[in-house]
Amino acid sequence: MTLPPPSPNPRKSATPWTEWAFVAMIFASIGYTYWFLRINGYLPLPFFPDPSNDLMDGYNTAWWTWNGRAYPDWRTVYPPFSFAILRVLSIPACYQGKPPEARYCDWLLISSLFIGSLVNGVIAYLAFRKIDRSTALPRALAITFGLPSLFCLQRGNLLIFAWTGVFLAFAPIIRSTRARWLGIAVAINLKPYFVGLVLAKLLRREWRWAEGALIVTVIVYVLSFVIIKDGSPLQVFDNIKNFAANREHISNFNTVVYSSSYSRISNFLDGFNLPLMSMLGSWPVEFWPRTFDWLIRLFQVISLLAVSLIWISPEAFNRYRILSLSFTLLLITFNPGGYAMVGTIFFIFLEYRKDWSIWVATICSYLLSLPIDIPFSRLGTRLTYSDLAGYTVSYHNWLTVGPFLRPGLIMVIQLMLVIATVSDFLRYHRKSRDIPAYLPTKLPETSL
């Protein structure tokens, strides 16, 4: 497999200072977060609103790794590879008590998560450097220290290791096709929704690549199943089905605080219909879920239109366009979690077009990276233990701008990708004279 050719017009970004300004805002927001933690004893929104639950995505999984019965009792949706990798990255002696207690014992797991996050930043820098050296460093810093990555680190989520596989599979760094297959296979076996990136390759008619990636994915699954001796495909599928149908989870306010899709707000409003009607009245509770649902359907339609253009003329587009379109559509439709926004931001940063639509998508990506939120309505206060502070704190619940703004920014990114895709399609066929002469001729230049 050959690497994507560099742009024949390798001009540097016209305004790299803008990207550095966003990086400065990211670090200023981190500084504010640290100050807030020192004063209040917990992380502010949009970080996970349960100070006693920091890092528990990873430590809960590690506890079940060493105590067994994760599939019948915990009803986990993770493939067995998650438990296989934690047999290497965690200390078994630390999991004889309750899961939260392991945080004070198992230094290996937290160290692995931090190192994995930094490695992802280095890989991102090497990838962006292939595209545009002037913006490589600010974009890599946004990937490493932006909100999606910090949120993932706060939760201790194994998605950190999945991003390593995704970055290696699709970034212009390694030449070995088999190594790329292994990268995406590891990612899928940690987070099954990454299989969508492999299927997206089929729209570019890369049959052999997709076939090889799926075969390696199955091999990794089988090997991890043999190691764990649990987690058959039927078990995983059944748990995923039950998880998706769990109304208590999908209407939980903690999942609304940092989400990628308006579907989460719709589910929350539906789940607390009567209490919210008494607070807000019937009109907003009935109007907004319906509006959000129609908006999601609209973006699904225009996204499929753009995808169909790539199917018709895959040679008219760079290899990252179908990945960014497909993954952003996943965020809009299914909401795999706010930390999954790393994927859209990464693929947008790999775009080497410099027209206005990609620039707007880039600005939105930086906005999504800001680890800060704006509260506007206080919802109440509760006493809870803060793991970071080591004592009980008064946690103030707030309604913030973020849950309403971030899904909208994701949609703006998708709209810009659709516009860029239609523009590329028209330009390509205009040059080859395959479309009628009355279609636009004055289009911005691009490099394939």
CORRA-V509898 format. One record per backbone hydrogen bond with DSSP energy under -0.5 kcal/mol. NH is the residue of the N-H (numbers start at 1). CO is the residue of the C=O. If there is no record, write none. Layout:
nh/co
NH/CO
NH/CO
This chain:
nh/co
11/9
16/13
18/15
19/15
20/16
21/17
22/18
23/19
24/20
25/21
26/22
27/23
28/24
29/25
30/26
31/27
32/28
33/29
34/30
35/31
36/32
37/33
38/34
39/35
40/36
41/37
47/44
50/48
53/50
54/51
55/154
56/53
57/155
58/55
58/155
59/55
60/56
61/57
62/58
63/59
64/60
65/61
66/62
67/63
68/64
73/69
74/69
75/70
76/70
82/79
82/189
83/79
84/80
85/81
86/82
87/83
87/84
88/85
89/85
90/86
92/90
94/91
95/92
96/93
101/98
102/98
102/99
103/100
104/101
105/102
106/102
107/105
110/106
111/107
112/108
113/109
114/110
115/111
116/112
117/113
118/114
119/115
120/116
121/117
122/118
123/119
124/120
125/121
126/122
127/123
128/124
129/125
130/126
130/127
131/127
131/128
132/128
135/132
136/132
137/133
139/135
140/136
141/137
142/138
143/139
144/140
145/141
146/142
147/369
150/146
151/147
152/148
153/149
154/150
155/151
156/152
157/152
160/157
161/158
162/158
163/159
164/160
165/161
166/162
167/163
168/164
169/165
170/166
171/167
173/171
174/171
180/176
181/177
182/178
183/179
184/180
185/181
186/182
187/183
188/184
189/185
190/186
190/187
191/187
194/191
195/192
196/193
197/194
198/194
199/195
200/196
201/197
201/198
202/198
202/199
203/199
203/200
204/201
205/202
206/201
207/205
210/206
211/207
212/208
213/209
214/210
215/211
216/212
217/213
218/214
219/215
220/216
221/217
222/218
223/219
224/220
225/221
226/222
227/223
228/224
229/225
236/232
237/233
238/234
239/235
240/236
241/237
242/238
243/239
244/240
245/241
246/243
247/245
250/246
251/247
252/249
255/252
256/252
256/253
257/253
259/256
264/261
265/261
266/262
267/263
268/264
269/265
270/266
271/267
272/268
273/270
276/272
277/273
278/274
279/275
280/276
281/276
281/277
285/281
286/282
287/283
288/284
290/286
291/287
292/288
293/289
294/290
295/291
296/292
297/293
298/294
299/295
300/296
301/297
302/298
303/299
304/300
305/301
306/302
307/303
308/304
309/305
310/306
311/307
312/308
313/309
316/313
317/314
321/318
322/318
324/320
325/321
326/322
327/323
328/324
329/325
330/326
331/327
332/328
333/329
334/330
335/330
335/331
338/258
340/337
341/338
342/339
343/340
344/340
345/341
346/342
347/343
348/344
349/345
350/346
351/348
359/355
360/356
361/357
362/358
363/359
364/360
365/361
366/362
367/363
368/364
369/365
369/366
370/366
370/367
372/370
373/45
375/373
376/399
377/399
379/397
380/397
382/395
384/393
386/391
387/51
387/385
389/41
390/386
391/386
393/384
395/382
395/393
396/394
397/380
397/395
399/377
400/398
401/374
404/401
405/401
406/402
409/405
410/406
411/407
412/408
413/409
414/410
415/411
416/412
417/413
418/414
419/415
420/416
421/417
422/418
423/419
424/420
425/421
426/422
427/423
428/424
429/425
430/426
431/427
432/428
433/430
434/429
435/429
439/436
443/441
